[in-house]
Amino acid sequence: MAKFPTVDWVNALNDKLNTDEQYARIARNWEGDMLCIVDPGGPLAEKTEIYLDLWHGKCRQALVSDGSQEYTPAITLKSPYPNFLKVIQGEWEPMQALMTGKLSVKGSMVLLMKNIPVVLDFVRCAREITDAYV
């Protein structure tokens, strides 16, 4: 269990994605990396960028970026911290947050829409490893 959105949380998510049999099965055809830009808001004072290289039900790389790297991910999700928190805490359903613009999407919305079960199971994994918040 870890505190969102810390380095420990990203490492715990990486471990969860690489050991969760359900996620591996559901995401077996997923091909694409993701950048989550968590903008300041609420108690989070600084922007946090989380990069995840997701490939066929595994996470090949997970890190908190210091902003010096340039990524061209398949998907970029961006929103203030309180919005990400509502998804992780289960107050908002992930697809509803995406469709209503509460989480902005840059990149392939088609990829997300064709893989709704993967998105939902990814969020399940994130919820299961989160026990505290900044």
Backbone hydrogen bonds in HBPLUS format (Angstrom, degrees):
<---DONOR---> <-ACCEPTOR-->    atom                        ^
c    i                          cat <-CA-CA->   ^        H-A-AA   ^      H-
h    n   atom  resd res      DA  || num        DHA   H-A  angle D-A-AA Bond
n    s   type  num  typ     dist DA aas  dist angle  dist       angle   num
A0002-ALA N   A0129-ILE O   2.74 MM 127  6.07 140.0  1.90 152.3 163.7     1
A0131-ASP N   A0002-ALA O   3.02 MM 129  5.62 162.0  2.06 140.2 145.8     2
A0006-THR N   A0003-LYS O   3.03 MM   3  5.96 167.1  2.04 142.5 144.9     3
A0004-PHE N   A0132-ALA O   2.98 MM 128  6.42 153.9  2.05 147.9 141.1     4
A0134-VAL N   A0004-PHE O   3.05 MM 130  6.27 140.9  2.21 172.4 171.4     5
A0009-TRP N   A0006-THR O   3.08 MM   3  5.06 119.3  2.46  93.3 108.1     6
A0010-VAL N   A0006-THR O   3.06 MM   4  6.46 157.4  2.11 150.2 155.7     7
A0011-ASN N   A0007-VAL O   2.92 MM   4  6.20 160.3  1.96 154.4 159.7     8
A0012-ALA N   A0008-ASP O   2.88 MM   4  6.08 153.5  1.95 144.2 151.9     9
A0013-LEU N   A0009-TRP O   2.83 MM   4  6.08 154.3  1.90 150.2 157.5    10
A0014-ASN N   A0010-VAL O   2.94 MM   4  6.15 158.7  1.99 146.7 152.5    11
A0015-ASP N   A0011-ASN O   3.00 MM   4  6.26 162.9  2.03 148.2 152.2    12
A0016-LYS N   A0012-ALA O   2.89 MM   4  6.09 159.2  1.93 147.2 153.4    13
A0017-LEU N   A0013-LEU O   2.85 MM   4  6.04 170.8  1.86 159.6 161.2    14
A0018-ASN N   A0014-ASN O   3.08 MM   4  6.23 146.7  2.19 144.9 153.8    15
A0019-THR N   A0016-LYS O   3.17 MM   3  5.28 153.8  2.25 103.2 111.1    16
A0020-ASP N   A0016-LYS O   2.91 MM   4  5.70 132.2  2.14 156.3 163.6    17
A0024-ALA N   A0020-ASP O   3.02 MM   4  6.25 164.4  2.04 152.8 157.6    18
A0025-ARG N   A0021-GLU O   3.01 MM   4  6.20 153.7  2.08 146.3 152.5    19
A0026-ILE N   A0022-GLN O   2.95 MM   4  6.17 171.3  1.96 158.2 160.3    20
A0027-ALA N   A0023-TYR O   2.80 MM   4  5.76 164.4  1.83 157.4 161.7    21
A0030-TRP N   A0027-ALA O   3.00 MM   3  5.16 159.7  2.04 112.4 119.1    22
A0057-GLY N   A0027-ALA O   2.84 MM  30  4.36 104.2  2.43 129.4 116.9    23
A0056-HIS N   A0030-TRP O   2.69 MM  26  5.04 169.8  1.70 166.7 162.9    24
A0032-GLY N   A0054-LEU O   3.15 MM  22  5.66 166.3  2.17 163.2 162.9    25
A0075-ILE N   A0033-ASP O   3.24 MM  42  6.55 149.9  2.34 148.6 157.2    26
A0034-MET N   A0052-LEU O   2.76 MM  18  5.21 157.5  1.81 154.4 162.1    27
A0052-LEU N   A0034-MET O   2.83 MM  18  5.21 164.4  1.86 161.8 164.7    28
A0035-LEU N   A0075-ILE O   2.95 MM  40  6.43 151.0  2.03 149.3 158.7    29
A0077-LEU N   A0035-LEU O   2.85 MM  42  6.27 154.4  1.91 155.2 164.0    30
A0036-CYS N   A0050-ILE O   2.79 MM  14  5.04 166.2  1.81 149.9 154.1    31
A0050-ILE N   A0036-CYS O   2.85 MM  14  5.04 164.0  1.87 146.3 151.7    32
A0037-ILE N   A0077-LEU O   2.72 MM  40  6.11 168.0  1.73 166.1 169.2    33
A0079-SER N   A0037-ILE O   3.16 MM  42  6.61 156.1  2.22 172.4 177.8    34
A0038-VAL N   A0048-THR O   2.74 MM  10  5.06 169.8  1.75 168.8 165.3    35
A0048-THR N   A0038-VAL O   2.91 MM  10  5.06 160.6  1.95 141.8 148.2    36
A0039-ASP N   A0079-SER O   2.86 MM  40  5.79 161.0  1.90 138.4 141.6    37
A0081-TYR N   A0039-ASP O   2.80 MM  42  5.65 144.1  1.93 156.9 154.2    38
A0041-GLY N   A0044-LEU O   2.98 MM   3  5.34 150.8  2.06 139.9 148.8    39
A0044-LEU N   A0041-GLY O   3.04 MM   3  5.34 149.5  2.13 140.9 135.3    40
A0065-SER N   A0049-GLU O   2.79 MM  16  5.30 149.6  1.89 144.5 153.3    41
A0051-TYR N   A0063-LEU O   2.87 MM  12  5.41 163.4  1.89 163.3 167.3    42
A0063-LEU N   A0051-TYR O   3.00 MM  12  5.41 156.0  2.06 150.2 156.7    43
A0053-ASP N   A0061-GLN O   2.83 MM   8  5.02 165.9  1.85 150.7 153.3    44
A0060-ARG N   A0053-ASP O   2.69 MM   7  5.32 143.0  1.82 167.9 170.2    45
A0055-TRP N   A0058-LYS O   2.86 MM   3  5.37 166.3  1.88 153.4 158.1    46
A0058-LYS N   A0055-TRP O   3.13 MM   3  5.37 146.5  2.25 108.9 118.9    47
A0108-SER N   A0074-ALA O   3.14 MM  34  6.21 157.9  2.19 163.5 167.4    48
A0076-THR N   A0106-LYS O   2.78 MM  30  4.99 146.7  1.89 154.3 158.9    49
A0106-LYS N   A0076-THR O   2.85 MM  30  4.99 152.4  1.93 145.8 153.0    50
A0078-LYS N   A0104-SER O   2.97 MM  26  5.16 153.0  2.04 139.5 146.4    51
A0104-SER N   A0078-LYS O   2.88 MM  26  5.16 156.5  1.93 160.2 153.6    52
A0083-ASN N   A0080-PRO O   2.95 MM   3  5.65 135.9  2.15 120.9 131.8    53
A0084-PHE N   A0080-PRO O   3.38 MM   4  6.83 158.1  2.43 151.0 157.2    54
A0085-LEU N   A0081-TYR O   2.92 MM   4  6.08 164.2  1.94 162.1 167.3    55
A0086-LYS N   A0082-PRO O   3.09 MM   4  6.26 148.5  2.19 137.7 144.5    56
A0087-VAL N   A0083-ASN O   3.31 MM   4  6.64 148.0  2.42 144.2 151.8    57
A0087-VAL N   A0084-PHE O   3.14 MM   3  5.28 124.5  2.46  98.5 112.4    58
A0088-ILE N   A0084-PHE O   2.98 MM   4  6.30 166.6  1.99 156.8 160.4    59
A0089-GLN N   A0085-LEU O   2.79 MM   4  5.92 153.3  1.86 152.6 160.0    60
A0091-GLU N   A0086-LYS O   2.83 MM   5  4.99 127.3  2.11 152.8 162.7    61
A0092-TRP N   A0086-LYS O   3.08 MM   6  5.57 154.1  2.15 125.0 123.5    62
A0090-GLY N   A0087-VAL O   3.11 MM   3  5.17 151.3  2.20 100.9 109.8    63
A0097-ALA N   A0093-GLU O   3.00 MM   4  6.25 157.9  2.05 157.8 164.6    64
A0098-LEU N   A0094-PRO O   3.00 MM   4  6.29 150.1  2.09 147.7 156.1    65
A0099-MET N   A0095-MET O   2.86 MM   4  6.03 164.9  1.89 151.1 155.2    66
A0100-THR N   A0096-GLN O   2.96 MM   4  5.98 144.7  2.09 146.2 154.2    67
A0102-LYS N   A0097-ALA O   2.90 MM   5  4.90 124.3  2.22 148.9 158.2    68
A0103-LEU N   A0097-ALA O   3.10 MM   6  5.62 148.3  2.20 130.4 125.6    69
A0101-GLY N   A0098-LEU O   3.32 MM   3  5.32 160.7  2.36 101.5 107.1    70
A0112-LEU N   A0108-SER O   3.40 MM   4  6.83 155.1  2.46 140.7 145.9    71
A0113-MET N   A0109-MET O   2.88 MM   4  6.15 165.0  1.90 153.8 157.8    72
A0114-LYS N   A0110-VAL O   2.89 MM   4  6.00 151.9  1.97 152.6 159.0    73
A0115-ASN N   A0112-LEU O   3.04 MM   3  5.12 146.2  2.16 101.0 111.5    74
A0118-VAL N   A0115-ASN O   2.96 MM   3  5.30 122.6  2.30 108.2 122.8    75
A0119-VAL N   A0115-ASN O   3.07 MM   4  6.45 159.9  2.11 156.6 162.6    76
A0120-LEU N   A0116-ILE O   2.94 MM   4  6.17 169.4  1.96 162.5 164.4    77
A0121-ASP N   A0117-PRO O   2.95 MM   4  6.09 153.9  2.02 143.0 150.1    78
A0122-PHE N   A0118-VAL O   2.83 MM   4  5.97 152.2  1.90 151.1 159.0    79
A0123-VAL N   A0119-VAL O   3.05 MM   4  6.32 159.8  2.09 150.5 155.1    80
A0124-ARG N   A0120-LEU O   2.99 MM   4  6.26 147.9  2.10 138.1 147.5    81
A0125-CYS N   A0121-ASP O   3.00 MM   4  6.27 157.9  2.05 146.5 151.0    82
A0126-ALA N   A0122-PHE O   3.00 MM   4  6.36 156.6  2.06 147.5 154.3    83
A0127-ARG N   A0123-VAL O   2.85 MM   4  6.09 156.8  1.90 152.4 158.4    84
A0128-GLU N   A0124-ARG O   2.96 MM   4  6.17 154.5  2.02 149.7 156.7    85
A0129-ILE N   A0125-CYS O   3.26 MM   4  6.53 136.1  2.47 145.5 154.8    86
A0130-THR N   A0127-ARG O   3.29 MM   3  5.30 157.0  2.34 102.7 109.5    87
